[in-house]
Amino acid sequence: FVTEDLIRRRAEHNGYEIISLEEISLHQQNIEKIEHIDKWCKELKIVYFQNNLIPKIENLGHLKKLNYLNLALNNIEVIENLEGCESLWTLDLTVNFVGCLSSVETLRNNLHLRKLFLSGNPCTEFQGYRQYVVATLPQLEELDGIKITRSERIKALQGLDELKRSISQQEQDYLRRRATEKEQEVQRKVASQEKGQSGRSSDSDEEQREREFWNTPCSFTPESRLEAYRHVEEKRKAEEKKTEKKQKPPRTLVTSSGQVLNINEPKLDFWLTEDEDNNTIILDLAVYRHMDTSLIDVDIQPTYARVCVKGKIFQLVLPAEVKPDSSTAQRSQATGSLVLTMPRVRNGTRVDGKSNQGCMIHYFEFICYF
């Protein structure tokens, strides 16, 4: 839908101000209804609405300064509600579903209308289509990109009465076909829903239905175009849900009981040394040699050390309590390894419950979650 937020985002060139906005591009926004724009942006002169899902021309009558309106590639079937656009010069309805050709008569009061584009609409297949439009809109100078000559207009006016009867008959035939198409579309949709509700479906069934949807021939109608869009949108939302489900659960660094876990997500080799002479614990972590130091984050706590290496966590419970404020972290210029030197708390309690005598050296290739 057309929202204030959408209009402001598309009004960047006007400092995000919408009251004085003179030009706006709202193409490919999956808009299904025109609304609000004639109340919020009354100064508009150029509007692009092409390639949306708009079924009806509406809520544009207050745009008195509107000069150019592009509604190409939408689902419009009738030309209407443009009488209030007094300054309208160009109207582009290329590739819509206009089958009621007589609705061009509503443009008679748009005295400044000079260019009209109806290529790709069902009405262009009517016999006498161009002559009828040329005769009906005397102010028009160009139709479907081709200039209207004076002799062409005189010739079109000469047989206008007979042409109106012919166009009216062709319109009736077209409307009957459209009624049949709508009825068939309803029946097909009901059958499709019943088939989709018949028991559980596996991934292979979903793939089969997907192939059937795109391979089944159907008429090019406003309904089929809207259905294709909604089908694609449903698939996109389903894929997003699958992606959300596949996301890894949040990592647990500390259990609910307060136990700190040993974690080695980057799978780095490391050496843990207890230096009794200097009363320190030294952790030598084999960080990748050429890794930028800005990608490493160190957090030393009294009972454990945590190192974040490029978003991956290395966490190790220390054998004794240390002083975080007095600890240091250095990298070797030769090997790139990270060395954490952590002074122990004198006479502090050992985490592992062992005595402080001797020098202990621990070597691990890598450790995983406990």
C-alpha positions as CSV (number, residue, x, y, z in Angstrom):
1,F,0.0,0.0,0.0
2,V,1.0,3.7,-0.3
3,T,2.1,4.8,3.1
4,E,3.6,8.0,4.4
5,D,6.9,6.2,5.2
6,L,7.1,4.9,1.6
7,I,6.5,8.3,0.1
8,R,9.1,10.0,2.4
9,R,11.7,7.3,1.5
10,R,11.0,8.0,-2.2
11,A,11.3,11.8,-1.6
12,E,15.0,11.8,-0.8
13,H,15.6,14.2,-3.7
14,N,13.3,16.7,-2.0
15,G,14.8,16.5,1.4
16,Y,12.2,14.0,2.5
17,E,9.5,16.7,2.4
18,I,6.3,15.5,0.8
19,I,4.1,18.6,0.9
20,S,6.1,20.4,-1.8
21,L,7.0,17.2,-3.7
22,E,6.6,17.6,-7.5
23,E,7.9,14.2,-8.8
24,I,7.8,10.7,-7.3
25,S,8.7,7.3,-8.5
26,L,6.7,4.4,-6.9
27,H,7.5,1.7,-9.5
28,Q,7.9,-1.9,-8.5
29,Q,6.6,-1.5,-5.0
30,N,3.9,-4.2,-5.2
31,I,1.2,-1.5,-4.7
32,E,-2.3,-2.8,-4.9
33,K,-4.2,0.4,-4.3
34,I,-3.6,4.1,-5.0
35,E,-4.4,6.1,-1.9
36,H,-3.4,9.2,0.2
37,I,-1.1,10.6,-2.5
38,D,-3.7,13.2,-3.7
39,K,-4.0,14.6,-0.1
40,W,-0.4,14.5,1.0
41,C,1.3,15.6,-2.2
42,K,-0.9,18.1,-4.0
43,E,2.0,19.7,-5.9
44,L,2.8,16.6,-7.8
45,K,3.5,17.0,-11.5
46,I,5.1,13.7,-12.5
47,V,4.1,10.3,-11.0
48,Y,5.6,6.9,-11.9
49,F,3.4,3.9,-10.8
50,Q,4.5,1.4,-13.4
51,N,5.0,-2.3,-12.7
52,N,2.7,-2.6,-9.7
53,L,-0.5,-4.5,-9.1
54,I,-3.0,-1.6,-9.2
55,P,-6.4,-2.7,-10.5
56,K,-8.2,0.7,-10.5
57,I,-7.3,4.4,-11.2
58,E,-8.5,6.3,-8.1
59,N,-7.6,9.0,-5.6
60,L,-5.7,11.2,-8.1
61,G,-8.5,13.7,-8.8
62,H,-7.0,16.4,-6.5
63,L,-3.7,16.5,-8.3
64,K,-4.5,19.6,-10.4
65,K,-0.9,20.1,-11.5
66,L,-0.3,16.5,-12.6
67,N,1.3,16.6,-16.0
68,Y,2.7,13.1,-16.5
69,L,1.2,9.8,-15.2
70,N,2.8,6.5,-15.8
71,L,0.6,3.4,-14.9
72,A,2.2,0.9,-17.3
73,L,2.3,-2.8,-16.3
74,N,-0.6,-2.8,-13.8
75,N,-4.0,-4.5,-13.7
76,I,-6.2,-1.6,-14.8
77,E,-9.3,-2.6,-16.8
78,V,-11.1,0.8,-17.1
79,I,-10.0,4.3,-17.7
80,E,-11.7,6.4,-15.0
81,N,-11.4,9.1,-12.2
82,L,-8.9,11.4,-14.0
83,E,-11.3,14.2,-14.8
84,G,-9.9,16.3,-12.0
85,C,-6.3,16.2,-13.3
86,E,-6.7,19.4,-15.3
87,S,-3.1,19.7,-16.4
88,L,-2.6,16.1,-17.5
89,W,-0.5,16.0,-20.7
90,T,0.7,12.4,-20.9
91,L,-1.0,9.2,-19.8
92,D,0.8,5.9,-20.1
93,L,-1.3,2.7,-19.7
94,T,1.0,0.4,-21.6
95,V,0.4,-3.3,-20.9
96,N,-2.6,-3.2,-18.7
97,F,-6.0,-5.0,-19.2
98,V,-8.1,-2.1,-20.6
99,G,-10.9,-3.9,-22.5
100,C,-13.6,-1.2,-22.1
101,L,-12.5,1.0,-25.0
102,S,-15.4,3.4,-24.6
103,S,-14.0,4.4,-21.2
104,V,-11.5,6.7,-23.1
105,E,-14.5,9.1,-23.3
106,T,-13.8,10.0,-19.7
107,L,-10.7,11.8,-20.9
108,R,-12.6,14.3,-23.0
109,N,-12.5,16.8,-20.2
110,N,-8.7,16.6,-19.9
111,L,-8.3,19.4,-22.4
112,H,-4.5,19.4,-22.1
113,L,-4.0,15.7,-22.8
114,R,-1.7,15.3,-25.8
115,K,-0.2,11.8,-25.5
116,L,-1.9,8.5,-24.7
117,F,-0.3,5.1,-24.6
118,L,-2.5,2.0,-24.7
119,S,-0.2,-0.6,-26.4
120,G,-0.5,-4.1,-25.0
121,N,-4.1,-3.7,-23.8
122,P,-6.9,-6.0,-25.1
123,C,-8.8,-2.9,-26.5
124,T,-6.0,-2.4,-29.1
125,E,-7.1,-5.6,-30.8
126,F,-10.6,-4.2,-31.5
127,Q,-11.2,-3.5,-35.1
128,G,-11.2,0.3,-35.5
129,Y,-9.5,0.9,-32.2
130,R,-7.2,3.7,-33.4
131,Q,-9.9,5.5,-35.4
132,Y,-12.2,5.4,-32.4
133,V,-9.7,6.9,-30.0
134,V,-8.6,9.6,-32.5
135,A,-12.3,10.6,-33.1
136,T,-13.2,10.5,-29.4
137,L,-10.4,12.7,-28.1
138,P,-9.9,15.7,-30.4
139,Q,-7.2,17.2,-28.2
140,L,-4.9,14.2,-28.6
141,E,-1.8,14.7,-30.7
142,E,-0.1,11.3,-30.3
143,L,-1.5,7.8,-29.7
144,D,0.9,4.9,-28.9
145,G,3.9,6.9,-29.9
146,I,2.5,7.7,-33.4
147,K,1.5,11.2,-34.3
148,I,-2.1,11.9,-35.3
149,T,-2.4,13.6,-38.7
150,R,-5.2,16.0,-39.6
151,S,-6.4,13.8,-42.4
152,E,-6.5,10.8,-40.1
153,R,-8.8,12.7,-37.7
154,I,-11.1,13.9,-40.4
155,K,-11.4,10.3,-41.8
156,A,-12.1,8.9,-38.3
157,L,-14.8,11.5,-37.6
158,Q,-16.7,10.7,-40.8
159,G,-17.6,7.1,-39.8
160,L,-17.9,7.7,-36.0
161,D,-21.5,6.5,-35.5
162,E,-20.9,3.2,-37.2
163,L,-17.6,2.8,-35.4
164,K,-19.2,3.3,-32.0
165,R,-21.7,0.5,-32.7
166,S,-18.9,-1.8,-33.8
167,I,-16.8,-1.0,-30.7
168,S,-19.8,-1.5,-28.4
169,Q,-20.4,-4.9,-29.8
170,Q,-16.7,-5.9,-29.5
171,E,-16.7,-4.7,-25.9
172,Q,-19.7,-6.8,-25.1
173,D,-18.0,-9.9,-26.6
174,Y,-14.8,-9.1,-24.6
175,L,-16.7,-8.6,-21.3
176,R,-18.5,-12.0,-21.8
177,R,-15.1,-13.7,-22.2
178,R,-13.8,-11.9,-19.1
179,A,-16.7,-13.1,-17.1
180,T,-16.0,-16.7,-18.2
181,E,-12.3,-16.2,-17.3
182,K,-13.2,-15.0,-13.8
183,E,-15.5,-18.0,-13.3
184,Q,-12.9,-20.4,-14.4
185,E,-10.3,-18.7,-12.2
186,V,-12.5,-19.2,-9.2
187,Q,-13.1,-22.9,-10.0
188,R,-9.4,-23.5,-10.5
189,K,-8.5,-21.8,-7.2
190,V,-11.0,-23.8,-5.3
191,A,-9.7,-27.1,-6.9
192,S,-6.1,-26.0,-6.0
193,Q,-7.0,-25.3,-2.4
194,E,-8.8,-28.7,-2.0
195,K,-5.7,-30.4,-3.5
196,G,-3.4,-28.6,-1.1
197,Q,-5.5,-29.5,1.9
198,S,-5.6,-33.2,1.2
199,G,-3.3,-34.5,3.9
200,R,0.3,-33.8,4.8
201,S,2.8,-32.8,2.2
202,S,6.5,-33.8,1.9
203,D,9.3,-31.7,0.3
204,S,8.9,-33.7,-2.9
205,D,5.1,-32.9,-3.0
206,E,5.9,-29.2,-2.5
207,E,8.4,-29.3,-5.4
208,Q,5.8,-31.1,-7.6
209,R,3.2,-28.5,-6.8
210,E,5.7,-25.7,-7.5
211,R,6.5,-27.2,-10.9
212,E,2.8,-27.6,-11.7
213,F,2.1,-24.0,-10.7
214,W,4.6,-22.6,-13.2
215,N,4.1,-25.2,-15.9
216,T,0.3,-25.1,-16.0
217,P,-0.8,-22.9,-18.9
218,C,-3.2,-20.0,-17.9
219,S,-4.6,-16.9,-19.5
220,F,-2.8,-13.6,-18.9
221,T,-5.4,-11.8,-16.7
222,P,-5.3,-9.5,-13.7
223,E,-6.2,-12.5,-11.5
224,S,-3.3,-14.7,-12.8
225,R,-0.8,-11.9,-12.5
226,L,-1.9,-11.2,-8.9
227,E,-1.9,-14.9,-8.1
228,A,1.7,-15.3,-9.4
229,Y,2.8,-12.4,-7.2
230,R,1.2,-13.8,-4.1
231,H,2.6,-17.2,-4.8
232,V,6.1,-15.8,-5.0
233,E,5.5,-13.8,-1.9
234,E,4.4,-16.9,0.0
235,K,7.4,-18.8,-1.1
236,R,9.7,-15.9,0.0
237,K,8.1,-15.8,3.5
238,A,8.3,-19.6,3.8
239,E,12.0,-19.5,2.9
240,E,12.6,-16.8,5.5
241,K,10.9,-19.0,8.2
242,K,13.2,-21.9,7.2
243,T,16.2,-19.7,7.4
244,E,15.2,-18.5,10.9
245,K,14.7,-22.1,12.0
246,K,18.1,-23.1,10.7
247,Q,19.9,-20.4,12.6
248,K,22.2,-21.7,15.3
249,P,20.9,-21.5,18.9
250,P,22.7,-18.8,21.0
251,R,26.0,-20.1,22.4
252,T,26.2,-20.9,26.1
253,L,29.2,-19.5,27.7
254,V,28.0,-19.8,31.3
255,T,25.4,-22.3,32.5
256,S,22.3,-21.3,34.5
257,S,24.1,-22.6,37.6
258,G,27.0,-20.2,37.1
259,Q,29.5,-22.8,35.8
260,V,31.9,-21.3,33.2
261,L,32.4,-23.6,30.2
262,N,35.6,-24.3,28.3
263,I,35.0,-23.4,24.6
264,N,37.2,-23.4,21.5
265,E,35.1,-22.4,18.5
266,P,38.1,-21.3,16.4
267,K,39.9,-24.6,17.2
268,L,43.2,-23.0,18.1
269,D,46.2,-24.8,19.7
270,F,47.2,-23.3,23.0
271,W,49.6,-23.7,25.9
272,L,48.7,-23.0,29.5
273,T,51.7,-22.5,31.9
274,E,51.8,-21.8,35.6
275,D,55.0,-19.9,36.5
276,E,55.5,-20.4,40.2
277,D,58.6,-18.1,40.3
278,N,56.7,-15.1,39.1
279,N,53.3,-16.3,40.5
280,T,51.6,-16.0,37.1
281,I,49.5,-18.0,34.7
282,I,50.6,-17.7,31.0
283,L,48.2,-18.6,28.2
284,D,49.8,-18.9,24.8
285,L,47.1,-19.0,22.1
286,A,48.2,-19.9,18.5
287,V,46.3,-17.1,16.7
288,Y,46.7,-17.1,12.9
289,R,49.9,-15.3,12.0
290,H,48.5,-12.7,9.5
291,M,45.3,-12.0,11.3
292,D,44.8,-8.3,12.1
293,T,44.8,-7.5,15.8
294,S,41.6,-5.5,15.5
295,L,39.8,-8.8,14.9
296,I,40.8,-10.1,18.4
297,D,39.1,-9.1,21.6
298,V,40.4,-10.2,25.0
299,D,38.4,-10.4,28.3
300,I,40.2,-11.7,31.4
301,Q,38.1,-12.4,34.5
302,P,39.4,-13.7,37.9
303,T,38.6,-17.3,37.1
304,Y,38.6,-17.5,33.3
305,A,40.0,-15.9,30.1
306,R,37.9,-15.3,27.0
307,V,39.3,-14.4,23.6
308,C,37.0,-13.5,20.6
309,V,38.8,-14.3,17.4
310,K,37.0,-13.0,14.3
311,G,33.6,-13.5,16.0
312,K,34.5,-17.0,17.4
313,I,34.8,-17.6,21.1
314,F,37.8,-19.2,22.9
315,Q,37.1,-19.5,26.6
316,L,39.2,-21.3,29.2
317,V,38.7,-21.8,33.0
318,L,41.9,-20.9,34.8
319,P,43.4,-23.2,37.4
320,A,43.7,-20.4,40.0
321,E,42.3,-17.0,40.6
322,V,44.1,-14.1,38.8
323,K,44.2,-10.3,38.8
324,P,42.5,-9.0,35.6
325,D,43.7,-5.4,36.1
326,S,47.3,-6.5,36.3
327,S,47.1,-8.9,33.3
328,T,48.7,-8.2,29.9
329,A,48.1,-9.4,26.4
330,Q,50.9,-9.3,23.7
331,R,51.3,-10.7,20.2
332,S,54.4,-12.3,18.9
333,Q,55.8,-10.5,15.8
334,A,57.4,-13.7,14.6
335,T,54.5,-16.2,15.0
336,G,51.5,-14.0,15.6
337,S,50.5,-16.0,18.7
338,L,48.7,-14.2,21.5
339,V,50.3,-14.4,25.0
340,L,48.2,-13.6,28.1
341,T,50.2,-13.1,31.2
342,M,47.9,-13.1,34.3
343,P,49.3,-12.6,37.8
344,R,47.8,-14.9,40.4
345,V,46.2,-13.7,43.6
346,R,48.7,-14.4,46.4
347,N,47.4,-17.0,48.8
348,G,44.3,-17.2,46.6
349,T,42.1,-20.2,46.2
350,R,42.9,-22.5,43.3
351,V,40.0,-23.2,41.0
352,D,41.1,-26.8,40.6
353,G,41.6,-27.3,44.4
354,K,45.3,-28.3,44.0
355,S,48.3,-26.8,45.8
356,N,50.4,-24.0,44.4
357,Q,53.7,-25.9,44.5
358,G,55.8,-26.6,41.4
359,C,55.4,-25.5,37.8
360,M,52.6,-26.9,35.7
361,I,52.6,-26.9,31.9
362,H,49.4,-27.9,30.0
363,Y,49.3,-28.5,26.2
364,F,46.1,-29.0,24.2
365,E,45.4,-29.1,20.4
366,F,41.9,-27.9,20.9
367,I,39.0,-28.3,23.3
368,C,35.3,-28.4,22.6
369,Y,32.1,-27.7,24.5
370,F,31.6,-29.5,27.8
